Amino acid sequence: METTETTEDLGRRVRDLIGRMSPLGERTAESHHDVMNDLGYDSVAIVELALVLETEFELQPIDDEQAFDVVTVGDVEQLVRRLSGAGA
């Protein structure tokens, strides 16, 4: 059964996942939050997040450059939208 996910639904799922995986403990992640400074992600946690995003959203592998270019949760949302073909 094929479902169509809206851009907002996709963003909410990304924010929820990032918040659940926060190294500081479960958090509410908002688009403007800085992934490292606000949510406690370090380089290892970002790589782990990228792997989970690939699986959860059925994405092609996220390369290191893409993973480390993200600063905010919104940047992650845009990356997932772009890689999933859901638009920008």
PDB file of N, CA, C and O in Angstrom:
ATOM      1  N   MET A   1       0.841  -1.173   0.000  1.00  0.00           N
ATOM      2  CA  MET A   1       0.000   0.000   0.000  1.00  0.00           C
ATOM      3  C   MET A   1       0.891   1.244   0.000  1.00  0.00           C
ATOM      4  O   MET A   1       1.711   1.423   0.900  1.00  0.00           O
ATOM      5  N   GLU A   2       0.731   2.091  -0.999  1.00  0.00           N
ATOM      6  CA  GLU A   2       1.567   3.273  -1.129  1.00  0.00           C
ATOM      7  C   GLU A   2       0.898   4.452  -0.437  1.00  0.00           C
ATOM      8  O   GLU A   2      -0.301   4.680  -0.600  1.00  0.00           O
ATOM      9  N   THR A   3       1.674   5.193   0.329  1.00  0.00           N
ATOM     10  CA  THR A   3       1.139   6.371   0.992  1.00  0.00           C
ATOM     11  C   THR A   3       1.909   7.589   0.537  1.00  0.00           C
ATOM     12  O   THR A   3       3.097   7.505   0.225  1.00  0.00           O
ATOM     13  N   THR A   4       1.234   8.713   0.501  1.00  0.00           N
ATOM     14  CA  THR A   4       1.869   9.970   0.142  1.00  0.00           C
ATOM     15  C   THR A   4       2.066  10.763   1.410  1.00  0.00           C
ATOM     16  O   THR A   4       1.115  11.062   2.133  1.00  0.00           O
ATOM     17  N   GLU A   5       3.307  11.097   1.669  1.00  0.00           N
ATOM     18  CA  GLU A   5       3.638  11.828   2.885  1.00  0.00           C
ATOM     19  C   GLU A   5       3.856  13.291   2.527  1.00  0.00           C
ATOM     20  O   GLU A   5       4.599  13.604   1.597  1.00  0.00           O
ATOM     21  N   THR A   6       3.213  14.177   3.261  1.00  0.00           N
ATOM     22  CA  THR A   6       3.399  15.598   3.004  1.00  0.00           C
ATOM     23  C   THR A   6       4.773  16.034   3.507  1.00  0.00           C
ATOM     24  O   THR A   6       5.407  15.354   4.314  1.00  0.00           O
ATOM     25  N   THR A   7       5.208  17.172   3.013  1.00  0.00           N
ATOM     26  CA  THR A   7       6.484  17.730   3.437  1.00  0.00           C
ATOM     27  C   THR A   7       6.481  17.977   4.940  1.00  0.00           C
ATOM     28  O   THR A   7       7.486  17.732   5.607  1.00  0.00           O
ATOM     29  N   GLU A   8       5.371  18.457   5.478  1.00  0.00           N
ATOM     30  CA  GLU A   8       5.284  18.718   6.921  1.00  0.00           C
ATOM     31  C   GLU A   8       5.327  17.421   7.720  1.00  0.00           C
ATOM     32  O   GLU A   8       5.961  17.362   8.774  1.00  0.00           O
ATOM     33  N   ASP A   9       4.655  16.379   7.226  1.00  0.00           N
ATOM     34  CA  ASP A   9       4.702  15.082   7.903  1.00  0.00           C
ATOM     35  C   ASP A   9       6.130  14.542   7.933  1.00  0.00           C
ATOM     36  O   ASP A   9       6.582  14.020   8.952  1.00  0.00           O
ATOM     37  N   LEU A  10       6.826  14.669   6.827  1.00  0.00           N
ATOM     38  CA  LEU A  10       8.210  14.214   6.759  1.00  0.00           C
ATOM     39  C   LEU A  10       9.067  14.997   7.749  1.00  0.00           C
ATOM     40  O   LEU A  10       9.872  14.410   8.472  1.00  0.00           O
ATOM     41  N   GLY A  11       8.900  16.315   7.785  1.00  0.00           N
ATOM     42  CA  GLY A  11       9.651  17.146   8.720  1.00  0.00           C
ATOM     43  C   GLY A  11       9.381  16.763  10.162  1.00  0.00           C
ATOM     44  O   GLY A  11      10.303  16.707  10.975  1.00  0.00           O
ATOM     45  N   ARG A  12       8.126  16.499  10.483  1.00  0.00           N
ATOM     46  CA  ARG A  12       7.764  16.103  11.849  1.00  0.00           C
ATOM     47  C   ARG A  12       8.416  14.786  12.214  1.00  0.00           C
ATOM     48  O   ARG A  12       8.917  14.633  13.328  1.00  0.00           O
ATOM     49  N   ARG A  13       8.421  13.824  11.288  1.00  0.00           N
ATOM     50  CA  ARG A  13       9.057  12.531  11.553  1.00  0.00           C
ATOM     51  C   ARG A  13      10.557  12.691  11.776  1.00  0.00           C
ATOM     52  O   ARG A  13      11.129  12.044  12.653  1.00  0.00           O
ATOM     53  N   VAL A  14      11.194  13.553  10.983  1.00  0.00           N
ATOM     54  CA  VAL A  14      12.631  13.801  11.145  1.00  0.00           C
ATOM     55  C   VAL A  14      12.891  14.431  12.511  1.00  0.00           C
ATOM     56  O   VAL A  14      13.786  13.995  13.235  1.00  0.00           O
ATOM     57  N   ARG A  15      12.111  15.460  12.870  1.00  0.00           N
ATOM     58  CA  ARG A  15      12.283  16.133  14.168  1.00  0.00           C
ATOM     59  C   ARG A  15      12.078  15.157  15.321  1.00  0.00           C
ATOM     60  O   ARG A  15      12.840  15.167  16.288  1.00  0.00           O
ATOM     61  N   ASP A  16      11.055  14.320  15.223  1.00  0.00           N
ATOM     62  CA  ASP A  16      10.789  13.335  16.281  1.00  0.00           C
ATOM     63  C   ASP A  16      11.961  12.374  16.443  1.00  0.00           C
ATOM     64  O   ASP A  16      12.373  12.078  17.564  1.00  0.00           O
ATOM     65  N   LEU A  17      12.494  11.889  15.332  1.00  0.00           N
ATOM     66  CA  LEU A  17      13.616  10.955  15.372  1.00  0.00           C
ATOM     67  C   LEU A  17      14.855  11.617  15.978  1.00  0.00           C
ATOM     68  O   LEU A  17      15.526  11.026  16.824  1.00  0.00           O
ATOM     69  N   ILE A  18      15.154  12.826  15.551  1.00  0.00           N
ATOM     70  CA  ILE A  18      16.317  13.546  16.076  1.00  0.00           C
ATOM     71  C   ILE A  18      16.156  13.772  17.578  1.00  0.00           C
ATOM     72  O   ILE A  18      17.109  13.601  18.338  1.00  0.00           O
ATOM     73  N   GLY A  19      14.963  14.152  18.002  1.00  0.00           N
ATOM     74  CA  GLY A  19      14.711  14.368  19.425  1.00  0.00           C
ATOM     75  C   GLY A  19      14.846  13.104  20.244  1.00  0.00           C
ATOM     76  O   GLY A  19      15.396  13.130  21.345  1.00  0.00           O
ATOM     77  N   ARG A  20      14.346  11.992  19.714  1.00  0.00           N
ATOM     78  CA  ARG A  20      14.442  10.713  20.427  1.00  0.00           C
ATOM     79  C   ARG A  20      15.877  10.237  20.547  1.00  0.00           C
ATOM     80  O   ARG A  20      16.242   9.601  21.536  1.00  0.00           O
ATOM     81  N   MET A  21      16.698  10.540  19.542  1.00  0.00           N
ATOM     82  CA  MET A  21      18.077  10.059  19.523  1.00  0.00           C
ATOM     83  C   MET A  21      19.069  11.022  20.184  1.00  0.00           C
ATOM     84  O   MET A  21      20.264  10.730  20.234  1.00  0.00           O
ATOM     85  N   SER A  22      18.600  12.145  20.684  1.00  0.00           N
ATOM     86  CA  SER A  22      19.510  13.133  21.268  1.00  0.00           C
ATOM     87  C   SER A  22      20.404  12.504  22.333  1.00  0.00           C
ATOM     88  O   SER A  22      19.915  11.828  23.238  1.00  0.00           O
ATOM     89  N   PRO A  23      21.722  12.728  22.226  1.00  0.00           N
ATOM     90  CA  PRO A  23      22.638  12.206  23.245  1.00  0.00           C
ATOM     91  C   PRO A  23      22.380  12.789  24.643  1.00  0.00           C
ATOM     92  O   PRO A  23      22.859  12.239  25.635  1.00  0.00           O
ATOM     93  N   LEU A  24      21.644  13.874  24.729  1.00  0.00           N
ATOM     94  CA  LEU A  24      21.321  14.482  26.025  1.00  0.00           C
ATOM     95  C   LEU A  24      20.089  13.846  26.660  1.00  0.00           C
ATOM     96  O   LEU A  24      19.662  14.267  27.735  1.00  0.00           O
ATOM     97  N   GLY A  25      19.519  12.849  26.015  1.00  0.00           N
ATOM     98  CA  GLY A  25      18.262  12.268  26.469  1.00  0.00           C
ATOM     99  C   GLY A  25      17.152  12.799  25.573  1.00  0.00           C
ATOM    100  O   GLY A  25      17.331  13.806  24.888  1.00  0.00           O
ATOM    101  N   GLU A  26      16.033  12.141  25.576  1.00  0.00           N
ATOM    102  CA  GLU A  26      14.948  12.512  24.673  1.00  0.00           C
ATOM    103  C   GLU A  26      14.602  13.984  24.815  1.00  0.00           C
ATOM    104  O   GLU A  26      14.442  14.492  25.925  1.00  0.00           O
ATOM    105  N   ARG A  27      14.489  14.661  23.686  1.00  0.00           N
ATOM    106  CA  ARG A  27      14.209  16.092  23.630  1.00  0.00           C
ATOM    107  C   ARG A  27      13.141  16.364  22.583  1.00  0.00           C
ATOM    108  O   ARG A  27      12.862  15.523  21.729  1.00  0.00           O
ATOM    109  N   THR A  28      12.549  17.544  22.660  1.00  0.00           N
ATOM    110  CA  THR A  28      11.699  18.037  21.587  1.00  0.00           C
ATOM    111  C   THR A  28      12.605  18.816  20.647  1.00  0.00           C
ATOM    112  O   THR A  28      13.165  19.844  21.030  1.00  0.00           O
ATOM    113  N   ALA A  29      12.750  18.339  19.432  1.00  0.00           N
ATOM    114  CA  ALA A  29      13.617  18.989  18.458  1.00  0.00           C
ATOM    115  C   ALA A  29      12.782  19.899  17.567  1.00  0.00           C
ATOM    116  O   ALA A  29      11.762  19.485  17.015  1.00  0.00           O
ATOM    117  N   GLU A  30      13.225  21.127  17.437  1.00  0.00           N
ATOM    118  CA  GLU A  30      12.575  22.104  16.556  1.00  0.00           C
ATOM    119  C   GLU A  30      13.527  22.428  15.411  1.00  0.00           C
ATOM    120  O   GLU A  30      14.740  22.265  15.541  1.00  0.00           O
ATOM    121  N   SER A  31      12.979  22.883  14.296  1.00  0.00           N
ATOM    122  CA  SER A  31      13.774  23.134  13.097  1.00  0.00           C
ATOM    123  C   SER A  31      14.945  24.076  13.344  1.00  0.00           C
ATOM    124  O   SER A  31      15.994  23.930  12.717  1.00  0.00           O
ATOM    125  N   HIS A  32      14.785  25.033  14.242  1.00  0.00           N
ATOM    126  CA  HIS A  32      15.843  26.020  14.481  1.00  0.00           C
ATOM    127  C   HIS A  32      16.930  25.536  15.438  1.00  0.00           C
ATOM    128  O   HIS A  32      17.949  26.210  15.592  1.00  0.00           O
ATOM    129  N   HIS A  33      16.740  24.397  16.078  1.00  0.00           N
ATOM    130  CA  HIS A  33      17.734  23.892  17.024  1.00  0.00           C
ATOM    131  C   HIS A  33      19.022  23.500  16.315  1.00  0.00           C
ATOM    132  O   HIS A  33      19.002  22.907  15.236  1.00  0.00           O
ATOM    133  N   ASP A  34      20.137  23.840  16.940  1.00  0.00           N
ATOM    134  CA  ASP A  34      21.457  23.432  16.475  1.00  0.00           C
ATOM    135  C   ASP A  34      21.674  21.987  16.929  1.00  0.00           C
ATOM    136  O   ASP A  34      21.568  21.676  18.115  1.00  0.00           O
ATOM    137  N   VAL A  35      21.974  21.122  15.979  1.00  0.00           N
ATOM    138  CA  VAL A  35      22.083  19.693  16.269  1.00  0.00           C
ATOM    139  C   VAL A  35      23.164  19.414  17.322  1.00  0.00           C
ATOM    140  O   VAL A  35      22.966  18.585  18.211  1.00  0.00           O
ATOM    141  N   MET A  36      24.290  20.096  17.222  1.00  0.00           N
ATOM    142  CA  MET A  36      25.389  19.842  18.162  1.00  0.00           C
ATOM    143  C   MET A  36      25.209  20.627  19.463  1.00  0.00           C
ATOM    144  O   MET A  36      25.255  20.045  20.547  1.00  0.00           O
ATOM    145  N   ASN A  37      25.008  21.917  19.365  1.00  0.00           N
ATOM    146  CA  ASN A  37      24.973  22.766  20.561  1.00  0.00           C
ATOM    147  C   ASN A  37      23.695  22.626  21.379  1.00  0.00           C
ATOM    148  O   ASN A  37      23.748  22.635  22.609  1.00  0.00           O
ATOM    149  N   ASP A  38      22.559  22.500  20.721  1.00  0.00           N
ATOM    150  CA  ASP A  38      21.289  22.414  21.450  1.00  0.00           C
ATOM    151  C   ASP A  38      20.906  20.984  21.834  1.00  0.00           C
ATOM    152  O   ASP A  38      20.278  20.759  22.869  1.00  0.00           O
ATOM    153  N   LEU A  39      21.289  20.025  20.996  1.00  0.00           N
ATOM    154  CA  LEU A  39      20.821  18.649  21.203  1.00  0.00           C
ATOM    155  C   LEU A  39      21.937  17.674  21.572  1.00  0.00           C
ATOM    156  O   LEU A  39      21.670  16.495  21.806  1.00  0.00           O
ATOM    157  N   GLY A  40      23.181  18.146  21.626  1.00  0.00           N
ATOM    158  CA  GLY A  40      24.271  17.332  22.143  1.00  0.00           C
ATOM    159  C   GLY A  40      24.894  16.331  21.190  1.00  0.00           C
ATOM    160  O   GLY A  40      25.656  15.466  21.622  1.00  0.00           O
ATOM    161  N   TYR A  41      24.588  16.426  19.899  1.00  0.00           N
ATOM    162  CA  TYR A  41      25.180  15.486  18.943  1.00  0.00           C
ATOM    163  C   TYR A  41      26.660  15.797  18.760  1.00  0.00           C
ATOM    164  O   TYR A  41      27.059  16.958  18.669  1.00  0.00           O
ATOM    165  N   ASP A  42      27.478  14.724  18.706  1.00  0.00           N
ATOM    166  CA  ASP A  42      28.873  14.857  18.333  1.00  0.00           C
ATOM    167  C   ASP A  42      29.039  14.111  17.005  1.00  0.00           C
ATOM    168  O   ASP A  42      28.058  13.640  16.430  1.00  0.00           O
ATOM    169  N   SER A  43      30.272  14.004  16.524  1.00  0.00           N
ATOM    170  CA  SER A  43      30.485  13.398  15.209  1.00  0.00           C
ATOM    171  C   SER A  43      30.004  11.947  15.145  1.00  0.00           C
ATOM    172  O   SER A  43      29.448  11.523  14.132  1.00  0.00           O
ATOM    173  N   VAL A  44      30.212  11.195  16.205  1.00  0.00           N
ATOM    174  CA  VAL A  44      29.760   9.799  16.219  1.00  0.00           C
ATOM    175  C   VAL A  44      28.235   9.730  16.200  1.00  0.00           C
ATOM    176  O   VAL A  44      27.659   8.926  15.466  1.00  0.00           O
ATOM    177  N   ALA A  45      27.584  10.560  16.994  1.00  0.00           N
ATOM    178  CA  ALA A  45      26.119  10.567  17.043  1.00  0.00           C
ATOM    179  C   ALA A  45      25.524  11.009  15.709  1.00  0.00           C
ATOM    180  O   ALA A  45      24.457  10.534  15.321  1.00  0.00           O
ATOM    181  N   ILE A  46      26.208  11.920  15.000  1.00  0.00           N
ATOM    182  CA  ILE A  46      25.724  12.357  13.684  1.00  0.00           C
ATOM    183  C   ILE A  46      25.805  11.214  12.681  1.00  0.00           C
ATOM    184  O   ILE A  46      24.897  11.037  11.869  1.00  0.00           O
ATOM    185  N   VAL A  47      26.880  10.440  12.728  1.00  0.00           N
ATOM    186  CA  VAL A  47      26.995   9.277  11.839  1.00  0.00           C
ATOM    187  C   VAL A  47      25.898   8.270  12.161  1.00  0.00           C
ATOM    188  O   VAL A  47      25.278   7.722  11.249  1.00  0.00           O
ATOM    189  N   GLU A  48      25.649   8.019  13.438  1.00  0.00           N
ATOM    190  CA  GLU A  48      24.570   7.106  13.834  1.00  0.00           C
ATOM    191  C   GLU A  48      23.217   7.623  13.348  1.00  0.00           C
ATOM    192  O   GLU A  48      22.395   6.854  12.849  1.00  0.00           O
ATOM    193  N   LEU A  49      22.992   8.924  13.496  1.00  0.00           N
ATOM    194  CA  LEU A  49      21.746   9.523  13.021  1.00  0.00           C
ATOM    195  C   LEU A  49      21.598   9.321  11.522  1.00  0.00           C
ATOM    196  O   LEU A  49      20.521   8.960  11.049  1.00  0.00           O
ATOM    197  N   ALA A  50      22.669   9.549  10.772  1.00  0.00           N
ATOM    198  CA  ALA A  50      22.612   9.377   9.317  1.00  0.00           C
ATOM    199  C   ALA A  50      22.211   7.949   8.951  1.00  0.00           C
ATOM    200  O   ALA A  50      21.401   7.745   8.047  1.00  0.00           O
ATOM    201  N   LEU A  51      22.769   6.971   9.644  1.00  0.00           N
ATOM    202  CA  LEU A  51      22.431   5.564   9.367  1.00  0.00           C
ATOM    203  C   LEU A  51      20.959   5.277   9.659  1.00  0.00           C
ATOM    204  O   LEU A  51      20.295   4.574   8.898  1.00  0.00           O
ATOM    205  N   VAL A  52      20.458   5.823  10.761  1.00  0.00           N
ATOM    206  CA  VAL A  52      19.049   5.616  11.107  1.00  0.00           C
ATOM    207  C   VAL A  52      18.146   6.321  10.097  1.00  0.00           C
ATOM    208  O   VAL A  52      17.117   5.772   9.703  1.00  0.00           O
ATOM    209  N   LEU A  53      18.515   7.526   9.676  1.00  0.00           N
ATOM    210  CA  LEU A  53      17.727   8.243   8.670  1.00  0.00           C
ATOM    211  C   LEU A  53      17.661   7.459   7.360  1.00  0.00           C
ATOM    212  O   LEU A  53      16.606   7.378   6.732  1.00  0.00           O
ATOM    213  N   GLU A  54      18.793   6.884   6.954  1.00  0.00           N
ATOM    214  CA  GLU A  54      18.814   6.076   5.726  1.00  0.00           C
ATOM    215  C   GLU A  54      17.815   4.937   5.805  1.00  0.00           C
ATOM    216  O   GLU A  54      17.088   4.672   4.847  1.00  0.00           O
ATOM    217  N   THR A  55      17.777   4.265   6.940  1.00  0.00           N
ATOM    218  CA  THR A  55      16.875   3.132   7.120  1.00  0.00           C
ATOM    219  C   THR A  55      15.429   3.587   7.236  1.00  0.00           C
ATOM    220  O   THR A  55      14.550   3.075   6.543  1.00  0.00           O
ATOM    221  N   GLU A  56      15.191   4.544   8.109  1.00  0.00           N
ATOM    222  CA  GLU A  56      13.819   5.012   8.395  1.00  0.00           C
ATOM    223  C   GLU A  56      13.139   5.586   7.156  1.00  0.00           C
ATOM    224  O   GLU A  56      11.946   5.365   6.947  1.00  0.00           O
ATOM    225  N   PHE A  57      13.885   6.320   6.333  1.00  0.00           N
ATOM    226  CA  PHE A  57      13.299   7.012   5.186  1.00  0.00           C
ATOM    227  C   PHE A  57      13.676   6.374   3.856  1.00  0.00           C
ATOM    228  O   PHE A  57      13.397   6.930   2.794  1.00  0.00           O
ATOM    229  N   GLU A  58      14.323   5.182   3.917  1.00  0.00           N
ATOM    230  CA  GLU A  58      14.704   4.429   2.720  1.00  0.00           C
ATOM    231  C   GLU A  58      15.505   5.306   1.758  1.00  0.00           C
ATOM    232  O   GLU A  58      15.183   5.409   0.575  1.00  0.00           O
ATOM    233  N   LEU A  59      16.557   5.937   2.292  1.00  0.00           N
ATOM    234  CA  LEU A  59      17.398   6.840   1.516  1.00  0.00           C
ATOM    235  C   LEU A  59      18.630   6.125   0.999  1.00  0.00           C
ATOM    236  O   LEU A  59      19.050   5.101   1.537  1.00  0.00           O
ATOM    237  N   GLN A  60      19.204   6.689  -0.062  1.00  0.00           N
ATOM    238  CA  GLN A  60      20.529   6.272  -0.486  1.00  0.00           C
ATOM    239  C   GLN A  60      21.495   6.641   0.633  1.00  0.00           C
ATOM    240  O   GLN A  60      21.185   7.519   1.439  1.00  0.00           O
ATOM    241  N   PRO A  61      22.645   6.003   0.703  1.00  0.00           N
ATOM    242  CA  PRO A  61      23.597   6.328   1.773  1.00  0.00           C
ATOM    243  C   PRO A  61      23.916   7.830   1.824  1.00  0.00           C
ATOM    244  O   PRO A  61      24.141   8.471   0.797  1.00  0.00           O
ATOM    245  N   ILE A  62      23.928   8.358   3.029  1.00  0.00           N
ATOM    246  CA  ILE A  62      24.288   9.751   3.264  1.00  0.00           C
ATOM    247  C   ILE A  62      25.803   9.787   3.454  1.00  0.00           C
ATOM    248  O   ILE A  62      26.339   9.152   4.363  1.00  0.00           O
ATOM    249  N   ASP A  63      26.487  10.538   2.587  1.00  0.00           N
ATOM    250  CA  ASP A  63      27.949  10.559   2.713  1.00  0.00           C
ATOM    251  C   ASP A  63      28.370  11.489   3.849  1.00  0.00           C
ATOM    252  O   ASP A  63      27.578  12.290   4.346  1.00  0.00           O
ATOM    253  N   ASP A  64      29.634  11.362   4.246  1.00  0.00           N
ATOM    254  CA  ASP A  64      30.147  12.128   5.383  1.00  0.00           C
ATOM    255  C   ASP A  64      29.985  13.631   5.179  1.00  0.00           C
ATOM    256  O   ASP A  64      29.614  14.350   6.106  1.00  0.00           O
ATOM    257  N   GLU A  65      30.264  14.101   3.969  1.00  0.00           N
ATOM    258  CA  GLU A  65      30.150  15.541   3.705  1.00  0.00           C
ATOM    259  C   GLU A  65      28.721  16.031   3.940  1.00  0.00           C
ATOM    260  O   GLU A  65      28.514  17.072   4.564  1.00  0.00           O
ATOM    261  N   GLN A  66      27.750  15.290   3.446  1.00  0.00           N
ATOM    262  CA  GLN A  66      26.351  15.662   3.661  1.00  0.00           C
ATOM    263  C   GLN A  66      26.015  15.640   5.148  1.00  0.00           C
ATOM    264  O   GLN A  66      25.355  16.548   5.652  1.00  0.00           O
ATOM    265  N   ALA A  67      26.465  14.613   5.841  1.00  0.00           N
ATOM    266  CA  ALA A  67      26.149  14.467   7.261  1.00  0.00           C
ATOM    267  C   ALA A  67      26.739  15.604   8.082  1.00  0.00           C
ATOM    268  O   ALA A  67      26.088  16.117   8.992  1.00  0.00           O
ATOM    269  N   PHE A  68      27.960  15.996   7.768  1.00  0.00           N
ATOM    270  CA  PHE A  68      28.621  17.010   8.586  1.00  0.00           C
ATOM    271  C   PHE A  68      28.350  18.433   8.121  1.00  0.00           C
ATOM    272  O   PHE A  68      28.795  19.387   8.760  1.00  0.00           O
ATOM    273  N   ASP A  69      27.614  18.591   7.001  1.00  0.00           N
ATOM    274  CA  ASP A  69      27.196  19.919   6.561  1.00  0.00           C
ATOM    275  C   ASP A  69      25.973  20.415   7.318  1.00  0.00           C
ATOM    276  O   ASP A  69      25.674  21.609   7.293  1.00  0.00           O
ATOM    277  N   VAL A  70      25.266  19.521   7.986  1.00  0.00           N
ATOM    278  CA  VAL A  70      24.057  19.939   8.698  1.00  0.00           C
ATOM    279  C   VAL A  70      24.445  20.661   9.987  1.00  0.00           C
ATOM    280  O   VAL A  70      25.343  20.238  10.715  1.00  0.00           O
ATOM    281  N   VAL A  71      23.748  21.755  10.241  1.00  0.00           N
ATOM    282  CA  VAL A  71      23.957  22.527  11.463  1.00  0.00           C
ATOM    283  C   VAL A  71      22.701  22.490  12.316  1.00  0.00           C
ATOM    284  O   VAL A  71      22.766  22.266  13.525  1.00  0.00           O
ATOM    285  N   THR A  72      21.558  22.712  11.679  1.00  0.00           N
ATOM    286  CA  THR A  72      20.292  22.748  12.410  1.00  0.00           C
ATOM    287  C   THR A  72      19.439  21.529  12.070  1.00  0.00           C
ATOM    288  O   THR A  72      19.696  20.808  11.105  1.00  0.00           O
ATOM    289  N   VAL A  73      18.427  21.328  12.888  1.00  0.00           N
ATOM    290  CA  VAL A  73      17.450  20.269  12.615  1.00  0.00           C
ATOM    291  C   VAL A  73      16.801  20.536  11.259  1.00  0.00           C
ATOM    292  O   VAL A  73      16.536  19.599  10.505  1.00  0.00           O
ATOM    293  N   GLY A  74      16.544  21.796  10.944  1.00  0.00           N
ATOM    294  CA  GLY A  74      15.978  22.154   9.641  1.00  0.00           C
ATOM    295  C   GLY A  74      16.858  21.722   8.486  1.00  0.00           C
ATOM    296  O   GLY A  74      16.352  21.320   7.439  1.00  0.00           O
ATOM    297  N   ASP A  75      18.187  21.800   8.663  1.00  0.00           N
ATOM    298  CA  ASP A  75      19.116  21.323   7.637  1.00  0.00           C
ATOM    299  C   ASP A  75      18.940  19.820   7.412  1.00  0.00           C
ATOM    300  O   ASP A  75      18.989  19.349   6.276  1.00  0.00           O
ATOM    301  N   VAL A  76      18.738  19.081   8.486  1.00  0.00           N
ATOM    302  CA  VAL A  76      18.522  17.633   8.373  1.00  0.00           C
ATOM    303  C   VAL A  76      17.208  17.373   7.636  1.00  0.00           C
ATOM    304  O   VAL A  76      17.138  16.502   6.769  1.00  0.00           O
ATOM    305  N   GLU A  77      16.162  18.139   7.987  1.00  0.00           N
ATOM    306  CA  GLU A  77      14.872  17.993   7.305  1.00  0.00           C
ATOM    307  C   GLU A  77      15.041  18.208   5.803  1.00  0.00           C
ATOM    308  O   GLU A  77      14.529  17.428   5.001  1.00  0.00           O
ATOM    309  N   GLN A  78      15.764  19.273   5.420  1.00  0.00           N
ATOM    310  CA  GLN A  78      15.970  19.571   3.997  1.00  0.00           C
ATOM    311  C   GLN A  78      16.759  18.464   3.311  1.00  0.00           C
ATOM    312  O   GLN A  78      16.449  18.099   2.178  1.00  0.00           O
ATOM    313  N   LEU A  79      17.772  17.926   3.979  1.00  0.00           N
ATOM    314  CA  LEU A  79      18.557  16.832   3.413  1.00  0.00           C
ATOM    315  C   LEU A  79      17.676  15.611   3.154  1.00  0.00           C
ATOM    316  O   LEU A  79      17.736  15.013   2.080  1.00  0.00           O
ATOM    317  N   VAL A  80      16.867  15.249   4.133  1.00  0.00           N
ATOM    318  CA  VAL A  80      15.989  14.081   3.967  1.00  0.00           C
ATOM    319  C   VAL A  80      14.981  14.331   2.846  1.00  0.00           C
ATOM    320  O   VAL A  80      14.723  13.436   2.041  1.00  0.00           O
ATOM    321  N   ARG A  81      14.413  15.527   2.783  1.00  0.00           N
ATOM    322  CA  ARG A  81      13.467  15.842   1.703  1.00  0.00           C
ATOM    323  C   ARG A  81      14.152  15.691   0.346  1.00  0.00           C
ATOM    324  O   ARG A  81      13.602  15.087  -0.575  1.00  0.00           O
ATOM    325  N   ARG A  82      15.360  16.246   0.235  1.00  0.00           N
ATOM    326  CA  ARG A  82      16.079  16.189  -1.038  1.00  0.00           C
ATOM    327  C   ARG A  82      16.401  14.741  -1.422  1.00  0.00           C
ATOM    328  O   ARG A  82      16.172  14.343  -2.564  1.00  0.00           O
ATOM    329  N   LEU A  83      16.920  13.964  -0.499  1.00  0.00           N
ATOM    330  CA  LEU A  83      17.307  12.589  -0.800  1.00  0.00           C
ATOM    331  C   LEU A  83      16.113  11.660  -1.018  1.00  0.00           C
ATOM    332  O   LEU A  83      16.228  10.642  -1.699  1.00  0.00           O
ATOM    333  N   SER A  84      14.980  12.014  -0.440  1.00  0.00           N
ATOM    334  CA  SER A  84      13.793  11.177  -0.592  1.00  0.00           C
ATOM    335  C   SER A  84      12.969  11.549  -1.817  1.00  0.00           C
ATOM    336  O   SER A  84      12.029  10.849  -2.193  1.00  0.00           O
ATOM    337  N   GLY A  85      13.349  12.684  -2.437  1.00  0.00           N
ATOM    338  CA  GLY A  85      12.588  13.142  -3.596  1.00  0.00           C
ATOM    339  C   GLY A  85      11.300  13.850  -3.218  1.00  0.00           C
ATOM    340  O   GLY A  85      10.425  14.045  -4.061  1.00  0.00           O
ATOM    341  N   ALA A  86      11.178  14.237  -1.949  1.00  0.00           N
ATOM    342  CA  ALA A  86       9.949  14.895  -1.479  1.00  0.00           C
ATOM    343  C   ALA A  86       9.968  16.393  -1.724  1.00  0.00           C
ATOM    344  O   ALA A  86       9.057  17.089  -1.275  1.00  0.00           O
ATOM    345  N   GLY A  87      10.960  16.912  -2.412  1.00  0.00           N
ATOM    346  CA  GLY A  87      11.022  18.342  -2.683  1.00  0.00           C
ATOM    347  C   GLY A  87      11.820  19.061  -1.638  1.00  0.00           C
ATOM    348  O   GLY A  87      12.345  18.454  -0.705  1.00  0.00           O
ATOM    349  N   ALA A  88      11.909  20.369  -1.800  1.00  0.00           N
ATOM    350  CA  ALA A  88      12.729  21.168  -0.878  1.00  0.00           C
ATOM    351  C   ALA A  88      11.949  21.951   0.105  1.00  0.00           C
ATOM    352  O   ALA A  88      12.528  22.659   0.929  1.00  0.00           O
TER     353      ALA A  88
END
